[in-house]
């Protein structure tokens, strides 16, 4: 029952797991650069990747079997 302007989009459990792992790795990279007081551009890259991945997981529903 999706609108003709907004197609229904769902994440499969496998894709959601991959996105979650990407978010975890990016978060770990962010923390590592932050603790080492590294380059600010690296903080931005890791932060944007982690935030985007978590926002995708938050706002796109998982597909359900059946």
N, CA, C and O atoms as a Tinker XYZ file with bonds, in Angstrom:
   264  protein
     1  N      0.817000   -1.196000    0.000000    73     2
     2  CA     0.000000    0.000000    0.000000    64     1     3
     3  C      0.857000    1.254000    0.000000    63     2     4     5
     4  O      0.525000    2.242000    0.656000    81     3
     5  N      1.933000    1.214000   -0.720000    73     3     6
     6  CA     2.822000    2.361000   -0.766000    64     5     7
     7  C      2.279000    3.433000   -1.692000    63     6     8     9
     8  O      1.507000    3.155000   -2.610000    81     7
     9  N      2.685000    4.624000   -1.441000    73     7    10
    10  CA     2.322000    5.737000   -2.297000    64     9    11
    11  C      3.007000    5.566000   -3.647000    63    10    12    13
    12  O      4.035000    4.897000   -3.747000    81    11
    13  N      2.434000    6.173000   -4.681000    73    11    14
    14  CA     3.091000    6.049000   -5.981000    64    13    15
    15  C      4.353000    6.904000   -6.057000    63    14    16    17
    16  O      5.156000    6.746000   -6.976000    81    15
    17  N      4.531000    7.812000   -5.092000    73    15    18
    18  CA     5.719000    8.644000   -5.066000    64    17    19
    19  C      6.824000    8.073000   -4.179000    63    18    20    21
    20  O      8.001000    8.354000   -4.404000    81    19
    21  N      6.462000    7.282000   -3.181000    73    19    22
    22  CA     7.435000    6.725000   -2.244000    64    21    23
    23  C      7.335000    5.210000   -2.290000    63    22    24    25
    24  O      6.416000    4.640000   -1.702000    81    23
    25  N      8.258000    4.543000   -2.975000    73    23    26
    26  CA     8.194000    3.081000   -3.016000    64    25    27
    27  C      8.513000    2.489000   -1.648000    63    26    28    29
    28  O      9.302000    3.044000   -0.883000    81    27
    29  N      7.891000    1.359000   -1.358000    73    27    30
    30  CA     8.166000    0.699000   -0.086000    64    29    31
    31  C      9.550000    0.062000   -0.152000    63    30    32    33
    32  O      9.865000   -0.682000   -1.081000    81    31
    33  N     10.356000    0.363000    0.834000    73    31    34
    34  CA    11.711000   -0.169000    0.882000    64    33    35
    35  C     11.891000   -0.903000    2.195000    63    34    36    37
    36  O     11.470000   -0.427000    3.250000    81    35
    37  N     12.514000   -2.055000    2.124000    73    35    38
    38  CA    12.782000   -2.849000    3.304000    64    37    39
    39  C     14.217000   -3.345000    3.256000    63    38    40    41
    40  O     14.787000   -3.521000    2.180000    81    39
    41  N     14.796000   -3.570000    4.428000    73    39    42
    42  CA    16.127000   -4.163000    4.525000    64    41    43
    43  C     15.976000   -5.643000    4.857000    63    42    44    45
    44  O     15.162000   -6.021000    5.700000    81    43
    45  N     16.756000   -6.463000    4.198000    73    43    46
    46  CA    16.792000   -7.866000    4.587000    64    45    47
    47  C     17.663000   -7.983000    5.837000    63    46    48    49
    48  O     18.499000   -7.114000    6.086000    81    47
    49  N     17.481000   -9.034000    6.618000    73    47    50
    50  CA    18.319000   -9.181000    7.811000    64    49    51
    51  C     19.817000   -9.216000    7.504000    63    50    52    53
    52  O     20.615000   -8.696000    8.284000    81    51
    53  N     20.206000   -9.817000    6.388000    73    51    54
    54  CA    21.620000   -9.866000    6.018000    64    53    55
    55  C     22.161000   -8.467000    5.731000    63    54    56    57
    56  O     23.239000   -8.114000    6.208000    81    55
    57  N     21.434000   -7.678000    4.966000    73    55    58
    58  CA    21.878000   -6.318000    4.635000    64    57    59
    59  C     21.921000   -5.466000    5.892000    63    58    60    61
    60  O     22.846000   -4.673000    6.067000    81    59
    61  N     20.934000   -5.614000    6.774000    73    59    62
    62  CA    20.930000   -4.855000    8.029000    64    61    63
    63  C     22.130000   -5.228000    8.894000    63    62    64    65
    64  O     22.722000   -4.363000    9.539000    81    63
    65  N     22.487000   -6.498000    8.911000    73    63    66
    66  CA    23.646000   -6.931000    9.683000    64    65    67
    67  C     24.929000   -6.343000    9.117000    63    66    68    69
    68  O     25.802000   -5.912000    9.870000    81    67
    69  N     25.047000   -6.323000    7.805000    73    67    70
    70  CA    26.235000   -5.750000    7.164000    64    69    71
    71  C     26.334000   -4.256000    7.466000    63    70    72    73
    72  O     27.421000   -3.755000    7.752000    81    71
    73  N     25.214000   -3.541000    7.405000    73    71    74
    74  CA    25.214000   -2.111000    7.705000    64    73    75
    75  C     25.591000   -1.881000    9.169000    63    74    76    77
    76  O     26.320000   -0.941000    9.484000    81    75
    77  N     25.094000   -2.739000   10.064000    73    75    78
    78  CA    25.434000   -2.613000   11.481000    64    77    79
    79  C     26.924000   -2.835000   11.716000    63    78    80    81
    80  O     27.536000   -2.125000   12.515000    81    79
    81  N     27.508000   -3.804000   11.035000    73    79    82
    82  CA    28.947000   -4.067000   11.176000    64    81    83
    83  C     29.749000   -2.873000   10.653000    63    82    84    85
    84  O     30.753000   -2.491000   11.255000    81    83
    85  N     29.318000   -2.292000    9.552000    73    83    86
    86  CA    29.977000   -1.098000    9.018000    64    85    87
    87  C     29.912000    0.038000   10.029000    63    86    88    89
    88  O     30.902000    0.741000   10.235000    81    87
    89  N     28.751000    0.226000   10.667000    73    87    90
    90  CA    28.611000    1.269000   11.683000    64    89    91
    91  C     29.544000    1.018000   12.863000    63    90    92    93
    92  O     30.144000    1.956000   13.388000    81    91
    93  N     29.670000   -0.232000   13.282000    73    91    94
    94  CA    30.561000   -0.564000   14.400000    64    93    95
    95  C     32.016000   -0.302000   14.050000    63    94    96    97
    96  O     32.760000    0.252000   14.860000    81    95
    97  N     32.427000   -0.693000   12.858000    73    95    98
    98  CA    33.811000   -0.472000   12.431000    64    97    99
    99  C     34.106000    1.026000   12.320000    63    98   100   101
   100  O     35.174000    1.483000   12.729000    81    99
   101  N     33.157000    1.788000   11.766000    73    99   102
   102  CA    33.347000    3.236000   11.655000    64   101   103
   103  C     33.395000    3.878000   13.040000    63   102   104   105
   104  O     34.191000    4.788000   13.269000    81   103
   105  N     32.561000    3.421000   13.956000    73   103   106
   106  CA    32.593000    3.944000   15.320000    64   105   107
   107  C     33.903000    3.636000   16.014000    63   106   108   109
   108  O     34.435000    4.475000   16.742000    81   107
   109  N     34.423000    2.448000   15.797000    73   107   110
   110  CA    35.720000    2.085000   16.366000    64   109   111
   111  C     36.829000    2.964000   15.782000    63   110   112   113
   112  O     37.711000    3.423000   16.508000    81   111
   113  N     36.778000    3.196000   14.463000    73   111   114
   114  CA    37.768000    4.075000   13.829000    64   113   115
   115  C     37.678000    5.496000   14.360000    63   114   116   117
   116  O     38.696000    6.154000   14.575000    81   115
   117  N     36.448000    5.967000   14.571000    73   115   118
   118  CA    36.256000    7.304000   15.134000    64   117   119
   119  C     36.891000    7.389000   16.510000    63   118   120   121
   120  O     37.612000    8.343000   16.803000    81   119
   121  N     36.632000    6.404000   17.354000    73   119   122
   122  CA    37.172000    6.419000   18.715000    64   121   123
   123  C     38.700000    6.342000   18.709000    63   122   124   125
   124  O     39.366000    7.012000   19.498000    81   123
   125  N     39.244000    5.521000   17.815000    73   123   126
   126  CA    40.696000    5.366000   17.730000    64   125   127
   127  C     41.363000    6.685000   17.331000    63   126   128   129
   128  O     42.368000    7.078000   17.922000    81   127
   129  N     40.801000    7.368000   16.324000    73   127   130
   130  CA    41.373000    8.650000   15.881000    64   129   131
   131  C     41.180000    9.713000   16.960000    63   130   132   133
   132  O     42.067000   10.537000   17.177000    81   131
   133  N     40.048000    9.705000   17.628000    73   131   134
   134  CA    39.763000   10.687000   18.670000    64   133   135
   135  C     40.740000   10.539000   19.833000    63   134   136   137
   136  O     41.274000   11.531000   20.329000    81   135
   137  N     40.974000    9.296000   20.271000    73   135   138
   138  CA    41.896000    9.067000   21.391000    64   137   139
   139  C     43.336000    9.438000   21.020000    63   138   140   141
   140  O     44.092000    9.910000   21.869000    81   139
   141  N     43.713000    9.229000   19.765000    73   139   142
   142  CA    45.071000    9.555000   19.319000    64   141   143
   143  C     45.212000   11.027000   18.944000    63   142   144   145
   144  O     46.296000   11.477000   18.572000    81   143
   145  N     44.106000   11.778000   19.044000    73   143   146
   146  CA    44.069000   13.183000   18.643000    64   145   147
   147  C     44.582000   13.345000   17.217000    63   146   148   149
   148  O     45.450000   14.168000   16.927000    81   147
   149  N     44.006000   12.525000   16.339000    73   147   150
   150  CA    44.406000   12.526000   14.941000    64   149   151
   151  C     43.748000   13.642000   14.145000    63   150   152   153
   152  O     43.203000   14.598000   14.698000    81   151
   153  N     43.816000   13.489000   12.839000    73   151   154
   154  CA    43.300000   14.501000   11.916000    64   153   155
   155  C     41.779000   14.636000   12.046000    63   154   156   157
   156  O     41.057000   13.646000   12.163000    81   155
   157  N     41.317000   15.888000   12.022000    73   155   158
   158  CA    39.885000   16.132000   12.179000    64   157   159
   159  C     39.087000   15.631000   10.983000    63   158   160   161
   160  O     37.922000   15.260000   11.132000    81   159
   161  N     39.690000   15.614000    9.809000    73   159   162
   162  CA    38.944000   15.134000    8.652000    64   161   163
   163  C     38.629000   13.658000    8.789000    63   162   164   165
   164  O     37.587000   13.206000    8.314000    81   163
   165  N     39.518000   12.884000    9.438000    73   163   166
   166  CA    39.243000   11.472000    9.668000    64   165   167
   167  C     38.078000   11.297000   10.637000    63   166   168   169
   168  O     37.259000   10.392000   10.477000    81   167
   169  N     38.008000   12.169000   11.644000    73   167   170
   170  CA    36.869000   12.125000   12.564000    64   169   171
   171  C     35.563000   12.349000   11.810000    63   170   172   173
   172  O     34.568000   11.666000   12.053000    81   171
   173  N     35.580000   13.309000   10.896000    73   171   174
   174  CA    34.376000   13.586000   10.125000    64   173   175
   175  C     33.999000   12.404000    9.235000    63   174   176   177
   176  O     32.825000   12.045000    9.146000    81   175
   177  N     34.969000   11.809000    8.590000    73   175   178
   178  CA    34.680000   10.679000    7.697000    64   177   179
   179  C     34.086000    9.523000    8.485000    63   178   180   181
   180  O     33.035000    8.997000    8.120000    81   179
   181  N     34.757000    9.122000    9.571000    73   179   182
   182  CA    34.243000    8.022000   10.381000    64   181   183
   183  C     32.888000    8.360000   11.000000    63   182   184   185
   184  O     31.995000    7.513000   11.050000    81   183
   185  N     32.739000    9.585000   11.465000    73   183   186
   186  CA    31.488000    9.991000   12.094000    64   185   187
   187  C     30.316000   10.005000   11.131000    63   186   188   189
   188  O     29.217000    9.567000   11.472000    81   187
   189  N     30.549000   10.505000    9.932000    73   187   190
   190  CA    29.471000   10.554000    8.940000    64   189   191
   191  C     29.079000    9.141000    8.495000    63   190   192   193
   192  O     27.895000    8.854000    8.316000    81   191
   193  N     30.053000    8.271000    8.318000    73   191   194
   194  CA    29.749000    6.892000    7.929000    64   193   195
   195  C     28.945000    6.200000    9.020000    63   194   196   197
   196  O     27.943000    5.547000    8.730000    81   195
   197  N     29.373000    6.335000   10.272000    73   195   198
   198  CA    28.663000    5.693000   11.377000    64   197   199
   199  C     27.257000    6.264000   11.528000    63   198   200   201
   200  O     26.299000    5.514000   11.718000    81   199
   201  N     27.131000    7.573000   11.446000    73   199   202
   202  CA    25.819000    8.202000   11.591000    64   201   203
   203  C     24.875000    7.805000   10.457000    63   202   204   205
   204  O     23.703000    7.513000   10.696000    81   203
   205  N     25.380000    7.793000    9.235000    73   203   206
   206  CA    24.530000    7.418000    8.100000    64   205   207
   207  C     24.069000    5.967000    8.214000    63   206   208   209
   208  O     22.907000    5.660000    7.947000    81   207
   209  N     24.965000    5.087000    8.605000    73   207   210
   210  CA    24.598000    3.682000    8.748000    64   209   211
   211  C     23.539000    3.504000    9.830000    63   210   212   213
   212  O     22.580000    2.755000    9.641000    81   211
   213  N     23.704000    4.181000   10.953000    73   211   214
   214  CA    22.730000    4.044000   12.030000    64   213   215
   215  C     21.392000    4.687000   11.669000    63   214   216   217
   216  O     20.341000    4.190000   12.074000    81   215
   217  N     21.418000    5.779000   10.918000    73   215   218
   218  CA    20.163000    6.384000   10.473000    64   217   219
   219  C     19.415000    5.480000    9.486000    63   218   220   221
   220  O     18.188000    5.393000    9.525000    81   219
   221  N     20.150000    4.819000    8.617000    73   219   222
   222  CA    19.514000    3.865000    7.695000    64   221   223
   223  C     18.851000    2.751000    8.493000    63   222   224   225
   224  O     17.713000    2.379000    8.211000    81   223
   225  N     19.547000    2.222000    9.478000    73   223   226
   226  CA    18.973000    1.154000   10.295000    64   225   227
   227  C     17.778000    1.637000   11.095000    63   226   228   229
   228  O     16.853000    0.866000   11.351000    81   227
   229  N     17.783000    2.902000   11.494000    73   227   230
   230  CA    16.701000    3.419000   12.310000    64   229   231
   231  C     15.423000    3.689000   11.504000    63   230   232   233
   232  O     14.318000    3.523000   12.022000    81   231
   233  N     15.570000    4.101000   10.250000    73   231   234
   234  CA    14.411000    4.578000    9.520000    64   233   235
   235  C     13.935000    3.700000    8.368000    63   234   236   237
   236  O     12.876000    3.964000    7.799000    81   235
   237  N     14.680000    2.676000    8.017000    73   235   238
   238  CA    14.218000    1.740000    6.991000    64   237   239
   239  C     13.883000    0.433000    7.695000    63   238   240   241
   240  O     14.754000   -0.166000    8.327000    81   239
   241  N     12.641000   -0.019000    7.597000    73   239   242
   242  CA    12.235000   -1.211000    8.335000    64   241   243
   243  C     12.830000   -2.494000    7.760000    63   242   244   245
   244  O     13.201000   -2.567000    6.589000    81   243
   245  N     12.906000   -3.493000    8.624000    73   243   246
   246  CA    13.350000   -4.815000    8.190000    64   245   247
   247  C     12.202000   -5.532000    7.506000    63   246   248   249
   248  O     11.038000   -5.352000    7.863000    81   247
   249  N     12.539000   -6.341000    6.525000    73   247   250
   250  CA    11.503000   -7.150000    5.879000    64   249   251
   251  C     11.172000   -8.325000    6.788000    63   250   252   253
   252  O     12.045000   -8.882000    7.454000    81   251
   253  N      9.911000   -8.684000    6.800000    73   251   254
   254  CA     9.470000   -9.800000    7.615000    64   253   255
   255  C      9.063000  -10.953000    6.703000    63   254   256   257
   256  O      8.494000  -10.732000    5.634000    81   255
   257  N      9.353000  -12.177000    7.123000    73   255   258
   258  CA     8.952000  -13.305000    6.282000    64   257   259
   259  C      7.440000  -13.464000    6.266000    63   258   260   261
   260  O      6.756000  -13.249000    7.266000    81   259
   261  N      6.953000  -13.842000    5.115000    73   259   262
   262  CA     5.523000  -14.142000    5.016000    64   261   263
   263  C      4.771000  -13.131000    4.336000    63   262   264
   264  O      3.556000  -13.262000    4.186000    81   263
